[in-house]
Amino acid sequence: MDKETVSSGNIIDLKVLRRIMKFVTPYRGRFYLVVFLTLALGIVTPLRPLLIQYTIDKHVQYGNYWGMVNITFIILVLLIVQSAMQYAHTYISGRIAQFVLRDIRVKLYEHIVHLRLAFFDKTPIGRLVTRTISDVETLADVFSEGLAAMASDLLQIVFILIFMFVIDWRLALVSLSTVPLMVLATYIFKEKIKVAFNDVRNAVSNLNVFVQEHITGMNIVQMFGNEKKEFEKFKEINKEHRGAHLRSVLYYSVYFPVAEIIAAIGTGLLVWYGAKGAINPEVTGITLGKLISFIMFIQLFFRPIRMLADRYNTLQMGIVSSSRIINLLDDQGYVAKNGSMTPEQIDGAVQFDHVWFAYNENNYVLKDFNLTINQGETVALVGATGAGKSSVINLLSRFYEINRGTIRIDGIDIQDFDLTSLRKKIGVVLQDVFLFSDSIRYNITLGNPEVTDDMILHAAELVGAKKFIERLPGGLDYNVMERGATLSVGQRQLLSFIRAMVYDPKILILDEATSSVDSETEEMIQQAISKMMFGRTSIVIAHRLSTIQNANKIVVLDKGEVKEEGRHEYLLNQNGFYAHLHKMQYKAAV
């Protein structure tokens, strides 16, 4: 299994941040409101110590009861206003985060579903799950606990410093004498926790990849009795995940007590120096109200500093996730170029003209491949495993792009067709049938409202599957469960026939369509196939040569090249590749 490793780098990537902030544009009104609330909170928060100082020096000292009541009322109102602004700030920034997350996830998924199959051949599915779920979720913290919170903390620090130095620069310097220690501790914590968070994200991605692959392939794991070995692998990856989390817990458990001690030292120095000055306020100008207000200021000052390191790393991890998401969105190399032609009908004539194709560079699967299929013809592709048969149908449906040459339908380059329009006109039945955990109706229509129940039942009757569907509890509403677990192999294959025929395609592709069914079901499907092929251009891939003897043309492939071409009897008389394959199957059958 390919493990993923990423690094967050040393600084915040402003380019990535700007790209992510573009998703905020539709909600800029609410975003500007958050900015305003951030500024307001930065100003309002330091006002309380000023009011406390005024109350002590102007009212408490002189026993002015009503003055104290008035200031207390003002402080109460200020607290209510501050709480309301804090609530609005948290709620609105959280809403923006969730709307942005929704938009990014939709954009990401839209991009993924338009990627060619070559991308999925090289990218573990678990990693894409991490991108779409975990990485996008991490971005929520960027908006709710990262940018807005950091801006608010920084503004509070700035305004507190201004107030402190304006009130008394001596007390300000004494109060801030431990700041260098706090900055050093915060920097060390930031660097350590950044590495730990990176390790956590890498471990999450690797866990997703491992679990997704091994649950999907659980039958293989159990078939070969490999449960214990795979379990040990899982425990090792999970151990890495636990270790990364424990390291982050250790850094938090060390940093916050250290930060509290440093803040307490600063408060102690302030009380020691300020108390001496408060004894002779007429000489020093340091009043009791000033001293108490500075004690409050120092608490307000150190709190955001303690939080900044945590917020920075939240932002940093959000940038890492953003970078991964943007890299995936920017990967246009696997996005098929979409044409504009959307013809209502096609005749179904197909031509492969000097086609070269390789899954990997220079390792060609098809070499100068030429094939002409007339409208309504049935052409069978045969050959050994790896000869290039499945590649032919993958290229016709544009699941992969050719390296050289041209593929035409009705004389038109398939790259000029709109992809959706092209694929609707090609019905494909694969050997490995994939069904979603949903109703039979959904697995046939794939959510297309244009496909009615009458269309489904008509196609089901054509392929001989109507009776078996009607016998199921709920009929078309019957849930087939994940990958069609509640159906037999033959029933799943019949559903794939209905799925292909419900759109009435002009080109029909059958890739080993009967290889997974029993003889009785195969006989029924062969009868259905005959009806399906009538009036359609058909391309059949089959290892059982007995199923293709009536094809208009049989094309024999070997190592990506056409070796023979003709009808069944003609190829047998040639005593070449096809005759050899026929003899081998005949011996195996005997």
CORTA-V767749 format. One record per helix or strand. SS is the DSSP state (a for helix, b for strand). FROM is the first residue (numbers start at 1). LEN is the number of residues. If there is no record, write none. Layout:
# CORTA-V767749
<<SS FROM LEN> <SS FROM LEN>>
This chain:
# CORTA-V767749
<<a 14 31> <a 47 14> <a 65 49> <b 115 1> <a 117 6> <a 125 43> <a 169 48> <a 218 6> <a 227 53> <a 281 4> <a 288 43> <b 335 1> <b 341 1> <b 350 11> <b 363 11> <b 378 6> <a 389 8> <b 404 6> <b 412 2> <a 414 3> <b 417 1> <a 419 6> <b 426 4> <b 439 1> <a 440 6> <a 453 10> <a 466 6> <a 475 3> <b 479 1> <a 482 3> <a 489 13> <b 507 5> <a 519 15> <b 537 5> <a 545 3> <b 553 6> <b 561 6> <a 568 7> <a 577 13>>
